[in-house]
Amino acid sequence: MPLLKSWVESANSPTTDFPLNNLPYGVFALPGAAPHCGVAIGDYVLDVVAIDHGIDPKCFNRPSWNDFMAAGPDVWSAFRQRLTEILSDAKYEESVRAHLVLRKDVQLLLPLDVTEYTDFYSSKQHATNVGTMFRGKDNALPPNWLWMPIGYNGRASSVCVSGTPVQRPWGQLKREGSDPVFAPCERFDIELEVGAIVGQPSSGMVSVEKADSMIFGYVLLNDWSARDIQSWEYQPLGPFQSKATATTISPWIVSKAALEPFRTRSKDRDVPLLKHLEEPREMLYDIDLEVVLTPDAGKATTLARTNYSELYFSAPQQLCHHTSCGCSMRVGDLLGSGTISGPQPENFGSLLEQSWGGKHPIELNGGGTRSFLQDGDTVTLKGSAKGDGYKIGFGDCVGKVLPAGEVPF
């Protein structure tokens, strides 16, 4: 699909994340005004409360897109078509331009009410790397890994929007040869992920095809991870406090419709999937992903570049599996893909992998090294699908590490 031209000139630039082909959904606020829904177009946010698009503006005059998601795929499609018409046809320019606000002048907030959060573990390379570190090459993947998407229930309250500072967590650390201590995390890490947002509820099991139709859109996701807390706590029930500090998402929800031209097939299977998890068509997307680390007063270093298509299990497969026991899904549920890593060290989506557990520190631009995050480090996730003369971007997903706070005892 070529670039769709808009009368908003900045939307026609090949470098913008937000051409007319994209139209992602966010929540914004101006000084002294209540936050409500907006759509990104070029350098601007379109105030969708104020324009005529055929949908009750009450749906958008609130600080989340949940009401709109609940309206269903037919409404999603009609709304997108109407916005495309309004922003491409010059006859609407005079009446609509007054409702465009420069993105640099607004505060971007969490774009949805997150009802539940589930994090998966669906990159084979990541799972193999981590398993090799802790169990050896011959036992890297658990026996169940190739058969189903592995996941755990996280904390919806941990989800925050890009730009929210992240305070280094406290927790129990077990150092070799000593009893555990309660101390600030020493091996704080990031995880490069993509999150899928459930836009329709379910009752009982759904097929992979049905699960795909339930997904409203996608966000970049950084699942901050306290590796030393995790290594002591995770047996037998898995991560708990080590994953509850923060889960940062990008401020814009990129709709599934915008990503449709970028569908791509999954990797070849090591074992045939059970029938309920078979994909009826391509369920992944060709989305380039990047991790950048910038120390306080330092130079930026690109730590990793990979692609969303490196996943072994897609979001619709994850959602199908999530419902297979009868679990009901709700509007606003968030599914994290799990860390996305490619085949080479420069494609690894976490510091744990890149430094190989701290054994091989990473060289930074301008000097210095990192095995894990230091206070003052800013981590930026970037993602975009590349089209013909345009890209579908998510906006940056940013978080800065603050020192651990004081404990109340």
N, C-alpha and C positions, 0 to 999 in steps of 0.2 A: 504494500500500500504506500503511495507517495504522500508527501506532506500535504495536509489540508490547509489551505490559505485562510487567514483571518484578517479582518480589518484592524485587529490589535497587532500592530507591526512587530512588537517584540516576540510575539508567538510564532513568527515565521523564521526566526533565527535557527540555524542548524545546531546551535549550542545550548538553547534553552531546554530545560527539563520539561517544560509545560507548553508544548504546541497544542493546536486545536485537536490533534489526534489523541491527546491525553485526557485533559479535563479531570484531574484528580480532585478528591473531596477532602476538605479540611474544616477546621473550626478556628475562627479568628476573632480578635477583639481590638478595637481602637480605644485610645485613652478615654476613660469615663463612660464607655459604652458596654452593654452586656455582650458577651460572646455569642456568636451564632454561626451558622453554616456558610461556607464560601467555596468557590471552585477556582483553582489556579489556572490562569491563562497568561502566558508570557511572563512579564514582570509584575503582573497584577493579581489581585484576588477579586473575583466577581461576587458581589453580595447577592445571593440567590433569594434572599427574603424580599428584595426590593423590585425584582423584575417579573414580568408576566411570562410564565412558562407552563401554565395550565395546572399547576399543583398548588394546593392550599399552602400559603406561606407559613402557616403555623408549624408545618412539618419541619421547616428549616430554622425557625426562630427559637432555637434552643442550642445548647452547647454540645450536641452530638448528632451523628447521622443515623442513630438507631431507629427513629420513627420512619425515616425514609427507607432504610433497609427492610423494615418489617412490611413495607408496602408491596414488595415482591418484584421479581425479574421483569414483568411487563412494564411496571412503572419505571424501573431503572432504565430500561431501553428507551421508553418514550421521552423521559427527561433528558437523556444523553442526546437523542436525536434533536430535540427542541433546542438545547444549548448550542449544538453544532450549527443549527440553522441561524440562530440569533447572532452568533459570533463570527459567522462567515458572510452573511448578507449585509451589505453596507446600508441597507434601508433601516436597520435597527441601530446603527451606530449612535445617532443623535440621542435617542432615548435611553440607551444602555450605558454609554460612556460615563455618565455621572455616577454610576454604581460600580465602577472599577476603582479599587484602592491599591496603591503600590504595596507590594509585599513587604518591602523594607520598612514600611510605616505601621505594620500591624504586629500584634503578638499572636503567635500560633499556639494553639492548645491541643490537648488530646482529642483526636477527631471522633472518638466513640466512647460509649460506656462499655467497658470490658466486663462481660458477665462472668466468664470463666477463662482460664488460661491453661493450655496444655502444651508442653514442650516435647518435641520428638527428637529422634536420634537417627536421622535418615540419610546421612552421607556415608557411603561405604568407606571412602578414603579416611574420613575423620574417625569413624569407629575403628577402623583397622589401625590407624596411627595410635590412638589412645590405648586400644587393647594390646598392641605390641609393646608399648611402654610398660604396661602394668602386668601383663600375663605372658608375654613372649609372642614371637611371630606365629608359632604353630597354634596358639589358642587365642588369637587376637579377637576374632568375632565370636560372640556368644552363640550357642547352637541355634537359638531362635531367630537370630538377626536377619537372615536371608528370607525368612518366611513371613514376617509381619513387621509393620512399623512399630518400633519400640518407643514408648513415651512415658511421661509421668505428669501428674497433675501439679501445676505450679500455682502461684499466687496472683490472682487478678489485681490485687492491691499493689503489686510491685510494678505494674506497667505505668510508664511515664513517657511524656513526649520529649522529642529531641530538644536539647538545650538545657534539660534539667540536670543540675549537678548531681554526682553520685558519690556518696560518702563511703569511704573505706569501711567495711564491716568488721565488727568484733565477732569472735567465735571461739570454739574449742579447737586448739591446735595440738596435734600429737607429734612431738619431735622425737627422733630416734633415740632410744635409750632412756627416756624420761616419761613421767606421767603427763597427761594432757594439761595445758594451761589455757586460761581465758585471756585472749590477746587480740590486737588488730591483725587482720588477714595479712600475710606476707607474700602470698602468691595470687594476687588479684588479676583476673583475666577477662577477656572479652570473647564473645562468640558471634561470628558473622552468620546471621540467619535472615530468612524471609518469613514473614508472618502472613497467614491466610485468615481473613475475617469472615466468619459465618454470618450470612445475611438473612437466612431463613431457618425457622425451627424445624425440629424433627421429633418423631415419636416412634421408637423402634428402629430396626436396622434399615439403612439406606444403601443403595448400590453405589458404585464408584461414579457412574453417570449422574445419578441423582445428587450425589455429594458435590460434584462439579457445579451443578446448577444452583446449589445452595450458597456457594462462595460468592461474596459481594466484591471482594477485592483483596489487594495485597499491600503490605508495608515492609520496609526494612526493619530488622529487629536485632538488637544487641542484648544477648542474655548474659549480663555480667555474672562472673563465676568466681567464687572463692575456692581455689583448688585445694588449699591446705585444709580448710574446713570440710570440704567435700570428701577428701580422702579418709578422714577419720569418721565421718558420720554416715557414709552412703550405704554401708552394709548393716542390716539386710534389706532395707526398704527404699534405698535410693536417695537422691539429693533432697535436702530439706532447707536448712538455713543457708547453705552455700549458694543457693539459687534464688534467695528471697530478698536480696538487697535492692535490685532494680532490674527492670526489663525495659530498655529504651526502644521506642518505635519512632519511625519517621512521621512527620506531621501530616502527610498527605496519603490518603488511601487511593491507590491506583486501581481503577476498576478492571474487572476481568475482561470487559469489552475492549478496553484500550490495549490489553496484552494479547488479544486474540490473534493478530497477525504473526505473533512470535512463538506460537506453540511448537514444541519439538518433542521427539520421542524420548522415552526413558532409556537408560543404559541396558545392555543385554543382561539377562538374568542368569545367575549362577545355578538356580534351581527353578523349576516352573512354579509360578505362584498358584495358590489355591484359587478356585474359580471366582470366589466372591471378591478377590482383590485384583483380578485381571482388568487391565485398562481397555476400554472400548475404542480409544483413540489417543492421540497425544495429550498428555496431561501436565507436562512441564513447559517451561518457557525459556527462551534464550535471553537471559538477563545477565549482563556483565556486572560483577560486584567487585568492590574495592574496600580495603581497610587502610586508613591513614592515621598515624600517630604523631602528635605534635606536643613535645614537652613544653613546660612553662618557659617562655622567652626563647624557645628553640625552633629549629627548622622542622618542617613536616617531612615525614618518611612514609612512603607507601609500603606497608608491610605485606599486603597480599592482594592478588587479583585472581578471581575465580569466576564461576558462572553457576547460576541457579540450576542449570540442566545437569550438574554433577550429582544431584540427588538420586538416590536409588528408589525412594518412594515419594510419590507426589502428594500434594495437599489433599486432592480428592480421595486417594487411597488412605491417607491418614484419617480423614473424616469418616470414611466408610468403616474402617477398623474401629474407630472410636465408638461408633454406634452398634457394633456387631453383637454386643452383649445386651442390647436394649437401652443403652444410655441415650437419654434425650439431649439434643443440642438446642441452644438458645441463640436468639439474635444478639450479636455482639460477642460471641465466643471467639477466642483468638487461639490459633494453632501455630506454634513455632516450628520451623522446619528442622531444627537442630543445626549445629555448626556445619557450614558448607565448605568442604575442602576439595581441591583438585589433586592431580597426581604428583605435582612437584612441590618442594618446600615453599616456593613463592606463591603457591596456590592454597596454602593451609590457612584456615579461617580462625585460628586461635593462637595465642602466644604459647600455650602449652605445647602445641605441635611445632611451632616455628622454632622454639628454643629447645625442643625435645626434652621437656621437663626441667628446663633450666641448665642443661648440660652444654648448650651451644648458644650463648647470648647473641642477640641480634644487633648488628651494627646500625647506628642511626646517622642520618645526615647531620653534619655539623659536629660530630663526635658523640661519644657515649654509647652505651649499649642498654638493651632491655632483655630480661628473661620474663619478667612480669611487670605489671603497671606500677609506676611510682606516683606519689601525690603530685598533682599539678598536670599530669598527662591528660591531653584531650584526644579522644578517639572519635573518628568520623567514618561512618559507613556511607558508601555511595553505591548507587545502582541505577542502571538504565538499559533498556532494550533499544538496539540501534535499527532504525528504519532507513528508508530511502530519502536522505536529506533531512532527517529529523531523528529525535530520540524520545523515548518515553521514560522520563525520570521520576524518581520518588522524592527528590529533595534530600538534603543531607540528614543523617541520623547521628546526632552529636551528643557526647557526654564527657564531662571533665571530672577527674577523680579528686575529691577533697580529702583532707586528712581525717582519720578516725576521730569521732567525737569523744567527749568525756562520758564515762559510765556513771550511773546514779548511785554508786556505792563505793 
